[in-house]
Amino acid sequence: PKAYAFSGEVLDYQRNVVTDVEESYDSTSKINVFRYKANTASSSLTGVNGETQVNDYNTGVSYVTQKKTGYCHMYAIGSTPGYAFIKTLANGKVTMMSAEQFVAVDDPSKYTYAGQRTTRGVLCDVWVVITDKIRGYTDRNVTAEWYFAVQSDKEAWNSFEKTRIPISFKIWNTGNTDPIYTLNVFYFDTKKPQVLSVNADIGDCFWNSARRRFTFDLDVKDQPDIYANVEMFKYALTSAVSLSTGISALRVADIQIFYDTSAIHVSFDLLDKPNVVGDSANGTAGNDLANAVQLYNYAVTNGYFKLYIDVGTTTKTLVPIPTSAAEITQSGQTSSSGYGAGALAGLGVAMLVVGSAGGAGGAFFFFK
């Protein structure tokens, strides 16, 4: 799948700790989000409060945030002290892991089908490998097992490359019967691109940087479709802004949506470039705020700015109401979004389409 989200718990038997985890990724936007609660056995700049790490492979910048305290720190992804969904290349740059790389085996055929077992009350297909490639255990061979729920498609039972529902992942020291690490998956979804939801808002990281706020209206008749899946709408909005401005979708922050009898009112911030140089192999810092604003205004003014949302089995196109687009100034006043004559000069004309190259995502399962 192009996107996934899961939540679960990690049992670390070597440190005698249990950690709650949530993760989501989107290969289209090239963003991975990992939320976890630090524990007393691990080092953390923010104690044992919950943390969110947002890895942006468009720019090579990682944001470690904590909503409870407002803490945020930016790192080049390869330098982050926490979790990183990366593969480091020979030149020191990083790239987003593929599914195979995430489980540290480039070739799924290295796993052996071990039959069916029941774990956590669920009948599962089990796949096993002995390897020294798993992150954190590269100093020795360990035995790793993936448990996937048995599905009604019997032809898929013996195919490790089918999309599967992960139930558990376990690691043993080879030759030992006691596991040293277990991941239990409680929630799993491949249909919702949750990576760009409010949980990934990095606005707090730019408290001392420039930002500009914009608003536009949509036809009120679209309200049922938008409010049926607000997170999907936010994803569509960030994707549309990214496409039209040449910036990472993460730089669209503080999205607000409300409606009355006249229209649906949407507002959001555009953030400036991060103040950290990223290390993504194929990444770029993106346009600065001034250029991004001009490109956004140009797209809106000329009718190029469109949002695409899924409604049932069809895709619906949303276009801002003409003349409704405006910038909200610090005084709270609005000024219409326009693109003056000659404003394209110096912008290089061509827009950088961030994330359109796709990129390999990673997950706790294999798929076609």
N, C-alpha and C positions, 0 to 999 in steps of 0.2 A: 504493500500500500504506500501511497504518497505521504500519509500522515498517520500517526498513532498516538495514543495516550494510555498510560497505565498507572496504577498505584499498587503498593504492596508493602511488605516488610522484609528487612534483611536481618537474618540471625547470624551474628558473628560469634562463633563458638570459641575462637581463640582469645577474644577480648571480653567475652561474656556480656555482650550488649545486643539490644534489639533496636533497629532504626527504621522509622517510617520513611518511605520514599515515594515520590511521584515523578513521573517523567513524561515528556511529550516531545515529538519531533515533527518537522515538516520538511520534506526534501525539496519542495518548491521554493519556499522562502529561505531555505538553508539555515534554519534556526533550531536549536535544541534547548529545552528547558528542563532543569533538574531541581526538584524541591525536596528538601530533607530537613530533619531535625538533628542538629549536631548533638553528640553525646559526650559524657564526661571523660570518655577514654580517648577522644580525639581532640586535636588542637583546633581551636576556632577563635577568630578575632572577635566574635560576638557571643561567646559563651555557648549556652545550650538552647538558644532560641532558634526557631525555624529559619532556614535560609533558602534563597532561591538563586540558582546560578543559570544565567542566560548566555548561551554561546552563539554568537553571530558569525557564521562562516562567510557572510558577504564581506565583512570587514576584518575578521580575525580578532575581534574584541570580545572578551567575556565580562559580564557584569554580575558581581556577587552582591546580592541585596538582602535586606532584612526589613520587612514592612513594619515590624513592631517597634523598631528603634529608629528607622529611617536611614540606617547604615547602607552605604553603597561604595563599592570600589571597583575600578576598571582594571583589567589586565589584558595583555596579549594572551590569547587562549592557551598557548603552550606554557605560559608562566603562572597560570592560576594555581593557587594552593589547594583547591578542592577538586571536585569531580570534573573531568573533561572528556568529551565524547570525540576523541581525536585520534588521528594517526599522524605521527611525526615523520616527515620526509627527510631525506639525506641532507637537504639544504637548510634544515632547521624550521621550515615552514610546516604548517599543519593543514590537514584536510579532514572533512567530515567522514567518519567511519561508515563503511557499508555494513550490512547485516552480518555478513560472514566475518568481517574484521572485528565487529563488536564482540563476538564470542570467541575471538582469537584463533579462528580456524578459517583460512582463506578458501579452503575447498570443503564443501559440505560432505563430500564423499568420505572424508576422514572420520566422520561419525559413523558408528555402527548401530543399527537398529537392535534394541535389546528386548523387544516384545512389549507386552502390556502389563502395567502394574497400577495399583490404586494408591493414590496419595491424596491426602486431605479429603477423602471420600469420593474422589473423582477417578474414573477409569481413564488411564492415560497411555499414549504411545511414548516409549522411552528411547532416547538416543544418547549414546555414551561415547566419550573420547578420552584418551590419555594424551596429555600435552603439557608442554612447558611454556605455552604462549599466552596463557590467561593473565591479564593485568593483575599485578599484586602477588603473583605466584610464579614468576619467571625464573626463580632460582632452583626449581625442581619440577619433576613431573607430578601432575595431579590428575585425578580422575574427575571428569565433569559429566553431569547428566542433565538433559532437558526433558521435562515432562509436558506433553501437549495433550489436551483433552481429545479423546477419541470422538470423531465426528461421524455422521451418518454416511458420508461419502466413503464407502469402504475402499474404493480405489486409491484414496489419498492416505490410507492408514500406513502404508509402507513407503510413502514419498516424503522425504524430509524437506523438499523444496516447496511443498504446498503451503499456503497461508494457514497457520495453525493458531489455536488459542493457547497461550502459555499458562501453565498452572504453577510450575515450580522449576527452580534451577538449583542444583546442589554440587558442591565441590568436596572431594575427599583427598587426603594424602594417599597416593597410590599404595595399595597394600593394607590400608587401614579401613575399618568398617564404620568409623565414626565421622560424620561430615564436619567440615571446618567452616562451611559457609552455606547458607540456604537463602534463596530469594523466593518468597511466596507472593504470587500475583493475585490481587483481589479484584481489581477492576481493569478492563482492557477494552479499547475501542479504536477501530481503524477508520471510522467514518467522520469523526469530528476533528478538524484542524485546530485543536485547542492551544497550540503553541503560541498563538498571538492573542490569547485572551487577556483579561485584566491582570492575571497572575504574572504575565511577562512584561508588564508595563515598567519601563526603566526610567521613567520621568524623574524619579528621586535622584538619579545619578547625575542629572543635569541642573541641579538647583542653582548653580552659579554660572550657567551658560545661557546663551541667547536662545529664546524660543518664541514662536509666533503662533497665535491662535486663529483658527478659521471656523466658519460656520456656513452651512447651506441647508436648504429645505428640500424635502421629497414629498411627493404627492401623498396625501393622507390615506388614500385608498390602498397604499402598500403597507399600511400599519400591521395588518394581521400576519403578513408574510415575514416582516422584519421581526416582530415580537415573538413569533413562533420559534425563532432561534437567533437570539441577540448575538451570541458569540460568533455564529456564522456570518452575521452582518458585519461585525467588527473585523473579522478576517477579510471579508470582501473589501471593506473600506481601506484597511492597511495595505492590501495588495494593490488596489487601484492607485493609492497615493504613491506607493513605491514605484509602480510602473510609469507613472507620469512625471516623477521628479528625479529618478535616478538615485534614490536613497534606500537604505535598508528599511524594511517595514517596521522595525523596532523603533525607528525615530518618529513614529506616529503615536502620540501618547495622550493620556487623559481624555479618552473618547466619551462623550456624553450624548445620550439620545433621549428625547422626550417628544411628545406630540400633544396637539390640541385639535380643535375642530377644523383648523385651517391647513395644517401641514405637519409633517414629521421634521423636527429640528435636530440637526446633527452638528456637533462641534468637536474640535480636536486641536492638539498642539503639534507643531512641527518642531523637532529638536535640532540643535546644531550638531556638527560632527563631533564624535568622541575625541577627548584630548589624549588618547592613548593610541600609539601606532600598533595596528594589528599585525598578525603573522600568518594570515590565511594564504595558502598557496595560490589560490585563484581569486583572492578578494581585492577589494578596493575600498578606500575610505568613503567613496560616494561624493555627490555634490555638496558644497557647503550650503548653509541655510539660505543665503541670499539667492543663489542660483536655483535652489529647490523651490523657493517661493515663486520665482518668476516662471518656472516650468509648470508648477501647479496652476497658477493663474492663467497661463496660456491654454492649458488643457481644459480648464473649466470654461473659459471665455469662448473657446472655439468648439465646444461640444464633444471633446475627446474624453472627458472624464466620465467614466461609467463604472458602475458596480454590478457584479454578477453574483446572484444568490441562487441556491438550489431550492426549488419549490416542488416538492414531490419528485417526479422523475424528469422535470424540465428545469431549464436554467432561465431565470428572469433577469432582465436588464433594468437597472435603476439609473436615472439621469437626474441631476439636481434641477430644480425648478429654475427657469431662466430668471436672471437678476437677483436670485436669492443668495448667491455666494458672496461672502463678505469676510473681511478680516476684523477681528475684535482687538481693539487697541487697549493699552494699559488703563486708559480712563474708562473703559467699558463701552466706548463708542464703536460703531461698525463703519467700515468703509468698503465699498463694493470692490470685488476682486477684478482687476483689469490687467491688461497686458499692453503697455504703451508701445507706440511705433518705434521700431528699432531696438526693442528690448532683447530681441534674440541675439543681437550682435555681442560677441564676446562669450557667448555660452557654449560655443562649439557646436551649436545646433543639434547635434546628435545626442539623444538621451541615453544614458546608461541604464539598461533594464536590469535591475538587481534581482537576482534569484531566478531569472528565466532559464538559466542553464540547467536548472534542476539540481543535479548533484546527488550523490548516493546518500540515502538516509541510513540509519541504523536502528536495530530493534532487538527485542528479546525473542526473535523467531526468524525462520527463514521463509522465503516466499519466491514465487516466480518473478 
